[in-house]
Amino acid sequence: MQIQARELYGSVGLQARDLDDGELDAREPDEELEAQAVGMSLSTCHKRSLLDPEGTLFERHSIESTFDFIRFPVDDFSASRKTSEKVLYDNMAVILTCQHCGHIMFPPPLTRSFDCDVHELREVLRNGFLPSLSTMKCIEQEIAKLEPMIKEVNNMLHMLEDARAALVRSRNPVVEYLVVARSVSSPIRRLPEELLSNIFSYLTMSRRSKDLRVCKYWWRVVRDTPTLCPVACVSSHGSYDGDKGVLAVRRYIEMTPPHPLKFYLHNDYNPNRSRHMDKVNYCAIIEELINASSRWQTADFHFALEHASDSEDASDLEDASDLEDAPDLEAALVACLYHSSYPVLKVLCLYSFPMSQFFSQEQPILLQITDLDLRRPKNIDVDFHAILSYAPALSQLTVYSNKFNLEMYMSRIRSDARSPVLLSHLHRLHLYSSTFLLDIITAPNLVHLHLENDSLRSNVVDAFLHRSRCNIESLHLDIWGRNMASSIVELWCQMPHVTHLTVFARQGIWVPLKERTPDGRFSVFPQLQHLEIYSCKAPSRVVSNIMRVVLKRCGARKIRVEGRTEYHKSKEPPVLRRLDINGWLTPSQHHMLLALSECGALDVCLSVSGKPASYVSSGYDRDDSDSEEGKPGNADGNYDSDDSDDEEGDGSDGDNDGVVYI
């Protein structure tokens, strides 16, 4: 017999029929439907004959037998329970019906409870007496009548399980449809293309570690928006079977015209790959890209075919000709690139890429370059002076050198009689172990200087600043070395226009940032508005000095309210307006930054949540005091050796939870 779910399917998917409560209450129970069950011969009249009007199941035959007085009262349900069961029955009766005859496939509700019957029969078994013949006859008749009913109920349960399985199978496609339909109609997919383009302009990166994976619709927006040019990250060994990389590059070139091309081509060393195959794939990809050289806008070449040879012996190479073929490969790449034109190329990055052959006076490739990134040149004889002289339009320059080559470069430059190269358009300069470059350039419009080094050659930096007469507004210092505080402070004093400072916490230069001149101005960086602090895993004394600098620089006033320390925004114009800090802070320091942010005295960005420093003494976890102003550094140049300030308290103010996080 087939089961249909009446009123269960709608036009789109499964829909449950809503039955009105009034409709349920108004429906009178049908006597014939209540007694009817498919395949059951038990009628209502037959079932009710088992009980006498007094509710007794067994007849009273003999007063001598205690079994003749056993009574099984009818079930006394509460009105609420009867109503709920009736509603459940009516719902099931509506849903489960025979497709052919319309009979109800759900058994009628029982009008008696068997709990009391079971209890009475167990008492009979415990007493050990046999019931009378009439009682035994009644019991046998009830057994004969109930067993078929149980069998039919079991059969119906199997039918209901099959019906449930069928409903689940019919439901699953609808659920899948709803998931897909909700995804298609989600608000995120209805964002205007102009808004998506604006978002992608901030998210598009040139490194494979910053790839952005999006849906087809967003990718079409990226591809078809003229203001956006997708960045292709290409690996010469990204695929192990043949020229999938070449085909991917070809498809990328075909799908992006007439937009400019931005790509990052790398071939990081992989011990599981054949070096010969890497070189073949790399050259094939270069040739494919050369076909569209007229559209190059950003070209980033990572050339690392010989990385393994730095740490391995030549006898361990898979192909003994790898090292011998490397110069020929470089010459082939240079010749291929040399004979092409790049009319719209603006950004060029070369990582371990041949430079001396690539840049020459006859090759005008650098004339239109505005962003040049030279990292780890393979040839130590590279002439940086000549390269930069061919790039007069540079606005951003990055040079990474091996630190063990620094002294050699410095000695070579000292013996060079050529005048420094004038880079009048250079605004941003990033040097890693390459301070020698400051001796060969003059940049009068430089505003951003980023120095990473093991030591600060203050004389070189000083000569560059005096020669260029530039006003540095953004300074990023990552200088590691002992007793560098005094040299750093001397350098800072030559940059009075700095408004954005990025430093590392351990550099030990915080006390001078609090010092003032006799007229009340700060002696170092008087115009500082944005302070960024990285790697704040420093001793608590250093972090406490940072907190003191922040408090004094932002111009907030500290007040006490009912024993709690609070901060109010100063009426005077603030100097320090924003703090970006990455590190672990104590609860008291968290509370201080939160209060400064809430009162509007300072914009705070914490990139790592703080943890209470239980090992810190209360003397280091304080924040306010002018007792250090005017104190000079000690003999070894360490300005942060003082820890005697009397400040805010021991961090027991209580509310330390709500910290501003980004």
C-alpha positions as semicolon CSV with decimal commas, in nm:
position;residue;x (nm);y (nm);z (nm)
1;M;0,000;0,000;0,000
2;Q;0,137;0,339;-0,093
3;I;0,149;0,629;0,144
4;Q;0,095;0,983;0,030
5;A;0,178;1,298;0,224
6;R;-0,137;1,500;0,170
7;E;-0,082;1,876;0,144
8;L;0,291;1,814;0,206
9;Y;0,437;1,925;-0,128
10;G;0,420;2,282;-0,253
11;S;0,512;2,447;-0,581
12;V;0,885;2,473;-0,500
13;G;0,963;2,222;-0,229
14;L;0,829;2,063;0,085
15;Q;0,580;2,275;0,271
16;A;0,406;2,187;0,595
17;R;0,033;2,245;0,599
18;D;-0,068;2,499;0,863
19;L;-0,380;2,380;1,047
20;D;-0,571;2,646;1,227
21;D;-0,633;2,581;1,595
22;G;-0,998;2,670;1,556
23;E;-1,025;2,423;1,271
24;L;-0,886;2,146;1,491
25;D;-1,115;2,228;1,783
26;A;-1,423;2,249;1,563
27;R;-1,366;1,910;1,396
28;E;-1,580;1,639;1,557
29;P;-1,414;1,297;1,590
30;D;-1,564;1,054;1,343
31;E;-1,677;0,736;1,519
32;E;-1,603;0,521;1,217
33;L;-1,257;0,677;1,156
34;E;-1,169;0,644;1,523
35;A;-1,236;0,271;1,524
36;Q;-1,094;0,191;1,184
37;A;-0,738;0,067;1,113
38;V;-0,605;-0,096;0,798
39;G;-0,602;-0,478;0,832
40;M;-0,741;-0,464;1,189
41;S;-1,061;-0,650;1,283
42;L;-1,081;-0,489;1,624
43;S;-1,372;-0,243;1,639
44;T;-1,452;0,021;1,893
45;C;-1,753;-0,170;2,020
46;H;-1,550;-0,488;2,046
47;K;-1,273;-0,310;2,228
48;R;-1,501;-0,135;2,470
49;S;-1,675;-0,461;2,560
50;L;-1,364;-0,559;2,749
51;L;-1,457;-0,312;3,019
52;D;-1,776;-0,308;3,219
53;P;-1,950;0,020;3,310
54;E;-1,777;0,024;3,645
55;G;-1,438;-0,006;3,486
56;T;-1,382;-0,369;3,595
57;L;-1,205;-0,606;3,367
58;F;-1,291;-0,934;3,542
59;E;-1,630;-1,065;3,652
60;R;-1,694;-1,124;4,023
61;H;-1,757;-1,499;4,069
62;S;-1,644;-1,610;4,412
63;I;-1,584;-1,415;4,727
64;E;-1,336;-1,677;4,842
65;S;-1,090;-1,587;4,566
66;T;-0,900;-1,267;4,606
67;F;-0,850;-1,260;4,230
68;D;-1,218;-1,197;4,175
69;F;-1,187;-0,854;4,338
70;I;-0,904;-0,725;4,115
71;R;-1,015;-0,403;3,950
72;F;-0,841;-0,217;3,670
73;P;-0,968;0,138;3,663
74;V;-0,989;0,320;3,333
75;D;-0,719;0,572;3,260
76;D;-0,794;0,916;3,401
77;F;-0,604;1,154;3,168
78;S;-0,601;1,524;3,234
79;A;-0,791;1,748;2,993
80;S;-0,471;1,907;2,864
81;R;-0,313;1,571;2,786
82;K;-0,624;1,455;2,601
83;T;-0,623;1,777;2,398
84;S;-0,257;1,744;2,298
85;E;-0,298;1,379;2,202
86;K;-0,609;1,464;2,000
87;V;-0,421;1,736;1,812
88;L;-0,136;1,495;1,740
89;Y;-0,378;1,228;1,622
90;D;-0,570;1,470;1,401
91;N;-0,246;1,592;1,243
92;M;-0,128;1,237;1,170
93;A;-0,475;1,139;1,045
94;V;-0,463;1,426;0,798
95;I;-0,115;1,340;0,676
96;L;-0,113;0,957;0,671
97;T;-0,401;0,822;0,465
98;C;-0,448;0,543;0,213
99;Q;-0,402;0,668;-0,141
100;H;-0,682;0,445;-0,277
101;C;-0,959;0,432;-0,017
102;G;-0,877;0,731;0,200
103;H;-0,867;0,528;0,522
104;I;-0,650;0,649;0,805
105;M;-0,317;0,469;0,829
106;F;-0,266;0,580;1,189
107;P;-0,422;0,369;1,468
108;P;-0,692;0,532;1,683
109;P;-0,579;0,661;2,022
110;L;-0,612;0,415;2,311
111;T;-0,891;0,488;2,560
112;R;-0,729;0,302;2,849
113;S;-0,394;0,277;3,018
114;F;-0,220;-0,057;3,065
115;D;0,013;0,063;3,340
116;C;-0,229;-0,026;3,617
117;D;-0,311;-0,361;3,451
118;V;0,056;-0,459;3,445
119;H;0,096;-0,360;3,808
120;E;-0,204;-0,571;3,918
121;L;-0,092;-0,875;3,723
122;R;0,256;-0,851;3,875
123;E;0,099;-0,849;4,218
124;V;-0,087;-1,169;4,124
125;L;0,242;-1,332;4,022
126;R;0,409;-1,226;4,346
127;N;0,128;-1,373;4,561
128;G;0,159;-1,711;4,387
129;F;-0,218;-1,778;4,357
130;L;-0,387;-1,896;4,041
131;P;-0,677;-1,686;3,913
132;S;-1,021;-1,835;3,862
133;L;-1,117;-2,005;3,540
134;S;-1,330;-1,711;3,429
135;T;-1,044;-1,471;3,496
136;M;-0,802;-1,690;3,302
137;K;-1,050;-1,706;3,019
138;C;-1,073;-1,326;3,007
139;I;-0,696;-1,296;3,011
140;E;-0,656;-1,548;2,729
141;Q;-0,921;-1,370;2,524
142;E;-0,743;-1,036;2,577
143;I;-0,412;-1,193;2,476
144;A;-0,568;-1,336;2,160
145;K;-0,713;-0,996;2,072
146;L;-0,410;-0,783;2,158
147;E;-0,144;-0,989;1,980
148;P;-0,286;-0,920;1,629
149;M;-0,312;-0,553;1,717
150;I;0,054;-0,544;1,822
151;K;0,146;-0,722;1,501
152;E;-0,044;-0,468;1,297
153;V;0,114;-0,182;1,488
154;N;0,460;-0,328;1,420
155;N;0,376;-0,357;1,053
156;M;0,255;0,000;1,057
157;L;0,579;0,111;1,222
158;H;0,774;-0,048;0,938
159;M;0,548;0,131;0,691
160;L;0,602;0,459;0,873
161;E;0,978;0,405;0,864
162;D;0,959;0,347;0,490
163;A;0,743;0,655;0,456
164;R;0,993;0,855;0,660
165;A;1,281;0,731;0,442
166;A;1,085;0,830;0,132
167;L;1,017;1,173;0,277
168;V;1,385;1,218;0,362
169;R;1,485;1,117;0,009
170;S;1,237;1,360;-0,140
171;R;1,347;1,631;0,105
172;N;1,721;1,616;0,034
173;P;1,702;1,760;-0,322
174;V;1,486;2,042;-0,191
175;V;1,734;2,117;0,088
176;E;2,017;2,119;-0,165
177;Y;1,814;2,352;-0,386
178;L;1,752;2,586;-0,094
179;V;2,124;2,598;-0,010
180;V;2,217;2,685;-0,367
181;A;1,925;2,928;-0,400
182;R;2,022;3,110;-0,081
183;S;2,382;3,130;-0,202
184;V;2,276;3,273;-0,536
185;S;2,039;3,523;-0,378
186;S;2,267;3,618;-0,086
187;P;2,325;3,991;-0,039
188;I;2,702;3,948;-0,072
189;R;2,651;3,848;-0,435
190;R;2,444;4,157;-0,505
191;L;2,715;4,404;-0,413
192;P;2,764;4,666;-0,684
193;E;3,062;4,606;-0,906
194;E;3,196;4,951;-0,818
195;L;3,204;4,859;-0,448
196;L;3,368;4,522;-0,518
197;S;3,628;4,692;-0,735
198;N;3,707;4,934;-0,456
199;I;3,745;4,645;-0,210
200;F;3,968;4,445;-0,444
201;S;4,192;4,744;-0,502
202;Y;4,302;4,706;-0,138
203;L;4,323;4,325;-0,138
204;T;4,511;4,249;-0,458
205;M;4,862;4,133;-0,370
206;S;5,164;4,036;-0,571
207;R;5,288;3,753;-0,347
208;R;5,160;3,398;-0,356
209;S;5,124;3,395;0,023
210;K;4,866;3,672;-0,012
211;D;4,654;3,515;-0,285
212;L;4,286;3,600;-0,277
213;R;4,048;3,315;-0,360
214;V;3,703;3,429;-0,471
215;C;3,393;3,291;-0,644
216;K;3,337;3,302;-1,020
217;Y;3,120;3,611;-0,999
218;W;3,382;3,807;-0,802
219;W;3,655;3,684;-1,034
220;R;3,456;3,810;-1,332
221;V;3,427;4,148;-1,159
222;V;3,803;4,150;-1,104
223;R;3,868;4,047;-1,463
224;D;3,619;4,282;-1,630
225;T;3,678;4,595;-1,422
226;P;3,914;4,828;-1,608
227;T;4,046;4,981;-1,286
228;L;4,162;4,641;-1,163
229;C;4,433;4,426;-1,310
230;P;4,461;4,079;-1,162
231;V;4,799;3,971;-1,032
232;A;4,911;3,631;-1,158
233;C;5,133;3,426;-0,929
234;V;5,313;3,180;-1,155
235;S;5,535;2,894;-1,041
236;S;5,763;2,714;-1,282
237;H;5,721;2,393;-1,081
238;G;5,366;2,439;-0,960
239;S;5,256;2,147;-1,174
240;Y;5,435;1,814;-1,199
241;D;5,303;1,706;-1,535
242;G;5,435;1,893;-1,834
243;D;5,343;2,245;-1,932
244;K;5,032;2,318;-1,730
245;G;5,207;2,629;-1,603
246;V;5,263;2,751;-1,958
247;L;4,900;2,684;-2,047
248;A;4,782;2,868;-1,738
249;V;4,995;3,171;-1,827
250;R;4,864;3,163;-2,182
251;R;4,504;3,153;-2,056
252;Y;4,576;3,441;-1,816
253;I;4,716;3,651;-2,100
254;E;4,418;3,572;-2,324
255;M;4,153;3,651;-2,064
256;T;4,288;3,987;-1,947
257;P;4,329;4,210;-2,256
258;P;4,341;4,500;-2,291
259;H;4,422;4,538;-1,923
260;P;4,787;4,567;-1,813
261;L;4,956;4,255;-1,678
262;K;5,081;4,213;-1,325
263;F;5,262;3,889;-1,246
264;Y;5,493;3,729;-0,994
265;L;5,709;3,453;-1,142
266;H;5,899;3,232;-0,898
267;N;6,079;2,900;-0,899
268;D;6,164;2,830;-0,537
269;Y;6,391;2,534;-0,493
270;N;6,207;2,205;-0,454
271;P;6,417;1,891;-0,382
272;N;6,148;1,671;-0,540
273;R;6,178;1,842;-0,875
274;S;6,433;1,806;-1,150
275;R;6,638;2,127;-1,179
276;H;6,666;2,079;-1,551
277;M;6,287;2,065;-1,581
278;D;6,260;2,374;-1,362
279;K;6,486;2,566;-1,597
280;V;6,297;2,448;-1,904
281;N;5,962;2,547;-1,754
282;Y;6,096;2,881;-1,634
283;C;6,225;2,971;-1,980
284;A;5,901;2,853;-2,144
285;I;5,694;3,073;-1,914
286;I;5,924;3,371;-1,977
287;E;5,882;3,325;-2,352
288;E;5,503;3,309;-2,313
289;L;5,503;3,629;-2,109
290;I;5,733;3,801;-2,356
291;N;5,462;3,763;-2,620
292;A;5,259;4,014;-2,419
293;S;5,546;4,236;-2,303
294;S;5,369;4,543;-2,436
295;R;5,112;4,501;-2,157
296;W;5,351;4,444;-1,867
297;Q;5,284;4,684;-1,582
298;T;5,423;4,492;-1,282
299;A;5,693;4,228;-1,330
300;D;5,830;4,035;-1,034
301;F;6,098;3,777;-1,114
302;H;6,217;3,532;-0,850
303;F;6,519;3,358;-1,002
304;A;6,645;3,083;-0,768
305;L;6,767;2,802;-0,989
306;E;7,086;2,757;-0,790
307;H;6,961;2,785;-0,434
308;A;7,046;2,425;-0,363
309;S;7,405;2,466;-0,478
310;D;7,475;2,699;-0,186
311;S;7,436;2,414;0,061
312;E;7,502;2,103;-0,146
313;D;7,807;1,964;-0,310
314;A;7,810;1,951;-0,689
315;S;7,850;1,575;-0,673
316;D;7,505;1,549;-0,510
317;L;7,323;1,716;-0,797
318;E;7,079;1,511;-1,003
319;D;7,211;1,663;-1,321
320;A;7,583;1,735;-1,323
321;S;7,537;1,997;-1,592
322;D;7,305;2,213;-1,379
323;L;7,578;2,444;-1,254
324;E;7,746;2,456;-1,594
325;D;7,423;2,546;-1,768
326;A;7,333;2,825;-1,525
327;P;7,537;3,104;-1,697
328;D;7,399;3,000;-2,036
329;L;7,048;3,011;-1,895
330;E;7,103;3,358;-1,753
331;A;7,239;3,479;-2,085
332;A;6,940;3,332;-2,266
333;L;6,697;3,501;-2,026
334;V;6,876;3,835;-2,052
335;A;6,884;3,817;-2,433
336;C;6,516;3,728;-2,442
337;L;6,422;4,015;-2,217
338;Y;6,664;4,259;-2,378
339;H;6,512;4,235;-2,725
340;S;6,161;4,314;-2,603
341;S;5,990;4,643;-2,532
342;Y;5,790;4,733;-2,223
343;P;5,610;5,060;-2,289
344;V;5,383;5,050;-1,980
345;L;5,615;4,875;-1,731
346;K;5,619;5,069;-1,403
347;V;5,702;4,819;-1,126
348;L;6,000;4,583;-1,151
349;C;6,124;4,342;-0,885
350;L;6,428;4,120;-0,936
351;Y;6,504;3,857;-0,672
352;S;6,841;3,686;-0,730
353;F;6,799;3,781;-1,093
354;P;7,090;3,882;-1,320
355;M;7,116;4,259;-1,306
356;S;7,440;4,371;-1,463
357;Q;7,349;4,222;-1,802
358;F;6,987;4,323;-1,779
359;F;7,049;4,692;-1,714
360;S;7,273;4,876;-1,953
361;Q;7,296;5,216;-2,111
362;E;7,161;5,073;-2,435
363;Q;6,859;4,922;-2,263
364;P;6,604;5,196;-2,186
365;I;6,391;4,967;-1,969
366;L;6,452;5,170;-1,653
367;L;6,358;5,507;-1,792
368;Q;5,987;5,468;-1,712
369;I;6,024;5,251;-1,398
370;T;5,875;5,418;-1,090
371;D;5,907;5,129;-0,841
372;L;6,229;4,925;-0,841
373;D;6,294;4,635;-0,603
374;L;6,640;4,470;-0,616
375;R;6,687;4,179;-0,374
376;R;6,993;3,967;-0,309
377;P;7,190;4,020;-0,632
378;K;7,379;3,709;-0,733
379;N;7,667;3,907;-0,873
380;I;7,857;4,105;-0,610
381;D;8,006;4,320;-0,885
382;V;7,670;4,475;-0,969
383;D;7,705;4,848;-1,031
384;F;7,423;5,010;-0,835
385;H;7,542;5,357;-0,933
386;A;7,500;5,277;-1,304
387;I;7,164;5,109;-1,254
388;L;7,018;5,402;-1,063
389;S;7,154;5,650;-1,312
390;Y;6,935;5,481;-1,575
391;A;6,620;5,524;-1,359
392;P;6,551;5,896;-1,315
393;A;6,175;5,849;-1,261
394;L;6,199;5,629;-0,950
395;S;5,951;5,713;-0,675
396;Q;6,010;5,399;-0,466
397;L;6,331;5,201;-0,425
398;T;6,397;4,882;-0,229
399;V;6,739;4,718;-0,202
400;Y;6,811;4,397;-0,011
401;S;7,172;4,286;0,015
402;N;7,352;4,010;0,196
403;K;7,488;4,157;0,516
404;F;7,827;3,988;0,470
405;N;7,874;4,190;0,148
406;L;7,811;4,524;0,314
407;E;8,173;4,605;0,395
408;M;8,283;4,519;0,042
409;Y;8,021;4,750;-0,106
410;M;8,121;5,028;0,133
411;S;8,490;5,006;0,046
412;R;8,412;5,004;-0,327
413;I;8,194;5,313;-0,299
414;R;8,457;5,504;-0,104
415;S;8,700;5,460;-0,393
416;D;8,437;5,564;-0,650
417;A;8,489;5,920;-0,771
418;R;8,149;5,951;-0,939
419;S;7,901;6,201;-0,801
420;P;7,588;6,075;-0,626
421;V;7,289;6,002;-0,850
422;L;7,011;6,259;-0,821
423;L;6,671;6,092;-0,774
424;S;6,445;6,393;-0,756
425;H;6,120;6,189;-0,766
426;L;6,216;5,936;-0,499
427;H;5,966;5,942;-0,211
428;R;6,009;5,603;-0,042
429;L;6,337;5,421;0,032
430;H;6,370;5,077;0,193
431;L;6,718;4,943;0,266
432;Y;6,806;4,606;0,416
433;S;7,176;4,575;0,498
434;S;7,227;4,829;0,221
435;T;7,309;5,158;0,392
436;F;7,597;5,191;0,143
437;L;7,333;5,304;-0,107
438;L;7,292;5,631;0,084
439;D;7,643;5,729;-0,030
440;I;7,556;5,712;-0,400
441;I;7,217;5,887;-0,415
442;T;7,066;6,224;-0,340
443;A;6,690;6,236;-0,277
444;P;6,563;6,586;-0,194
445;N;6,195;6,479;-0,190
446;L;6,232;6,165;0,021
447;V;5,957;6,141;0,284
448;H;5,965;5,772;0,391
449;L;6,283;5,600;0,510
450;H;6,292;5,234;0,617
451;L;6,623;5,101;0,752
452;E;6,685;4,738;0,847
453;N;7,034;4,653;0,959
454;D;7,245;4,488;1,225
455;S;7,404;4,822;1,297
456;L;7,329;5,183;1,225
457;R;7,599;5,371;1,033
458;S;7,494;5,707;1,165
459;N;7,769;5,893;0,976
460;V;7,643;5,763;0,642
461;V;7,282;5,850;0,725
462;D;7,386;6,189;0,854
463;A;7,581;6,271;0,535
464;F;7,285;6,162;0,321
465;L;7,038;6,379;0,513
466;H;7,263;6,685;0,493
467;R;7,328;6,633;0,122
468;S;6,965;6,568;0,030
469;R;6,808;6,822;0,268
470;C;6,492;6,614;0,268
471;N;6,213;6,628;0,523
472;I;6,154;6,271;0,645
473;E;5,792;6,236;0,756
474;S;5,773;5,857;0,801
475;L;6,058;5,663;0,964
476;H;6,077;5,286;1,010
477;L;6,378;5,164;1,208
478;D;6,466;4,800;1,260
479;I;6,815;4,828;1,402
480;W;6,958;4,547;1,612
481;G;7,277;4,596;1,800
482;R;7,423;4,675;2,141
483;N;7,449;5,029;2,273
484;M;7,268;5,178;1,974
485;A;7,033;5,404;2,171
486;S;7,254;5,713;2,166
487;S;7,321;5,681;1,791
488;I;6,951;5,639;1,720
489;V;6,862;5,944;1,928
490;E;7,126;6,151;1,746
491;L;6,972;6,039;1,418
492;W;6,625;6,129;1,537
493;C;6,729;6,479;1,626
494;Q;6,802;6,538;1,256
495;M;6,444;6,451;1,157
496;P;6,218;6,708;1,324
497;H;5,939;6,663;1,067
498;V;5,867;6,296;1,139
499;T;5,494;6,237;1,201
500;H;5,489;5,856;1,166
501;L;5,740;5,642;1,356
502;T;5,770;5,263;1,344
503;V;6,014;5,099;1,585
504;F;6,069;4,775;1,773
505;A;6,013;4,770;2,146
506;R;6,353;4,636;2,245
507;Q;6,554;4,918;2,091
508;G;6,571;5,099;2,424
509;I;6,505;5,454;2,312
510;W;6,186;5,547;2,496
511;V;6,296;5,784;2,768
512;P;6,423;6,053;2,521
513;L;6,078;6,059;2,362
514;K;5,941;6,210;2,686
515;E;6,199;6,485;2,719
516;R;6,096;6,843;2,654
517;T;6,276;7,162;2,559
518;P;6,262;7,471;2,785
519;D;5,972;7,610;2,580
520;G;5,762;7,296;2,649
521;R;5,799;7,123;2,312
522;F;5,921;6,764;2,283
523;S;6,289;6,755;2,204
524;V;6,266;6,448;1,978
525;F;6,004;6,423;1,701
526;P;5,795;6,721;1,818
527;Q;5,537;6,657;1,542
528;L;5,491;6,282;1,600
529;Q;5,126;6,182;1,540
530;H;5,135;5,807;1,466
531;L;5,346;5,558;1,662
532;E;5,376;5,192;1,562
533;I;5,547;4,942;1,793
534;Y;5,623;4,585;1,684
535;S;5,746;4,272;1,862
536;C;5,649;4,399;2,201
537;K;5,778;4,083;2,374
538;A;6,004;4,298;2,582
539;P;6,078;4,321;2,955
540;S;5,801;4,486;3,149
541;R;6,030;4,778;3,231
542;V;6,056;4,859;2,861
543;V;5,680;4,829;2,809
544;S;5,620;5,056;3,109
545;N;5,845;5,318;2,952
546;I;5,643;5,288;2,632
547;M;5,322;5,349;2,827
548;R;5,472;5,658;2,987
549;V;5,572;5,795;2,648
550;V;5,225;5,733;2,510
551;L;5,057;5,902;2,807
552;K;5,269;6,214;2,780
553;R;5,258;6,237;2,401
554;C;4,879;6,211;2,365
555;G;4,822;6,501;2,608
556;A;4,562;6,323;2,824
557;R;4,494;6,431;3,182
558;K;4,485;6,166;3,452
559;I;4,226;6,199;3,728
560;R;4,113;5,988;4,022
561;V;3,743;5,906;4,060
562;E;3,642;5,705;4,368
563;G;3,980;5,542;4,387
564;R;3,989;5,459;4,015
565;T;4,230;5,611;3,766
566;E;4,063;5,770;3,463
567;Y;4,182;5,988;3,177
568;H;4,031;6,295;3,015
569;K;4,111;6,447;2,681
570;S;4,324;6,755;2,713
571;K;4,193;7,089;2,593
572;E;4,521;7,153;2,414
573;P;4,561;7,011;2,063
574;P;4,700;6,657;2,093
575;V;5,031;6,563;1,938
576;L;5,018;6,182;1,932
577;R;4,687;6,074;1,780
578;R;4,726;5,704;1,703
579;L;4,907;5,408;1,857
580;D;4,952;5,069;1,688
581;I;5,106;4,820;1,929
582;N;5,175;4,452;1,886
583;G;5,254;4,266;2,205
584;W;5,158;4,146;2,550
585;L;5,043;4,403;2,803
586;T;4,952;4,381;3,168
587;P;4,591;4,438;3,279
588;S;4,682;4,784;3,408
589;Q;4,835;4,878;3,072
590;H;4,529;4,743;2,892
591;H;4,307;4,951;3,115
592;M;4,509;5,262;3,048
593;L;4,493;5,226;2,667
594;L;4,123;5,149;2,684
595;A;4,058;5,461;2,892
596;L;4,264;5,675;2,653
597;S;4,065;5,540;2,361
598;E;3,725;5,587;2,527
599;C;3,791;5,947;2,626
600;G;3,898;6,032;2,271
601;A;4,256;6,119;2,357
602;L;4,412;5,844;2,142
603;D;4,318;5,598;1,867
604;V;4,448;5,258;1,980
605;C;4,498;4,945;1,769
606;L;4,610;4,627;1,946
607;S;4,697;4,338;1,717
608;V;4,772;4,086;1,995
609;S;4,572;4,050;2,314
610;G;4,760;4,108;2,634
611;K;4,828;3,859;2,911
612;P;4,880;3,948;3,275
613;A;5,248;3,951;3,358
614;S;5,237;3,795;3,703
615;Y;5,613;3,804;3,736
616;V;5,621;4,183;3,710
617;S;5,671;4,387;4,019
618;S;5,424;4,668;4,081
619;G;5,696;4,926;4,036
620;Y;5,714;4,844;3,663
621;D;5,339;4,835;3,607
622;R;5,279;5,203;3,656
623;D;5,234;5,492;3,429
624;D;5,261;5,853;3,499
625;S;5,532;6,075;3,644
626;D;5,761;6,343;3,539
627;S;6,044;6,224;3,755
628;E;6,235;6,103;3,449
629;E;6,218;6,418;3,242
630;G;6,553;6,563;3,178
631;K;6,740;6,249;3,283
632;P;7,023;6,170;3,045
633;G;7,112;5,819;2,938
634;N;7,380;5,626;3,120
635;A;7,732;5,577;3,004
636;D;7,657;5,285;2,775
637;G;7,381;5,471;2,597
638;N;7,092;5,276;2,752
639;Y;6,815;5,526;2,816
640;D;6,569;5,277;2,956
641;S;6,754;5,173;3,269
642;D;6,538;5,386;3,498
643;D;6,247;5,218;3,673
644;S;6,185;5,446;3,970
645;D;5,877;5,628;3,840
646;D;5,580;5,657;4,067
647;E;5,272;5,618;3,857
648;E;4,927;5,483;3,830
649;G;4,905;5,186;4,064
650;D;4,932;4,813;4,082
651;G;4,675;4,724;3,820
652;S;4,397;4,637;4,063
653;D;4,145;4,881;3,920
654;G;3,914;4,601;3,813
655;D;3,767;4,658;3,470
656;N;4,039;4,534;3,238
657;D;3,835;4,335;2,989
658;G;3,714;4,573;2,719
659;V;4,020;4,645;2,509
660;V;3,998;4,783;2,160
661;Y;4,114;4,516;1,914
662;I;4,161;4,527;1,538
